[in-house]
């Protein structure tokens, strides 16, 4: 199995870019998914050719319950 470092290194070499730039590009999609989920709308996010990310509905109920208890 190829790890992320190997992929970043191969892409950096192929496109003659600094490792940090390639690592930022590779990680951006995951930062985007994280940002959307943290906004609290709990909508599903689909990354083409990679998959669909969503929050478990039971987890949403649990978080809502905790928020309600905290405001009391």
Secondary structure, DSSP 8 states (H G I E B T S, - for coil): ---HHHHHHHHHHHHT--HHHHHHHHHHHHHHHHHHHHTT----EEETTTEEE---HHHHHHHHHHHHHHT-
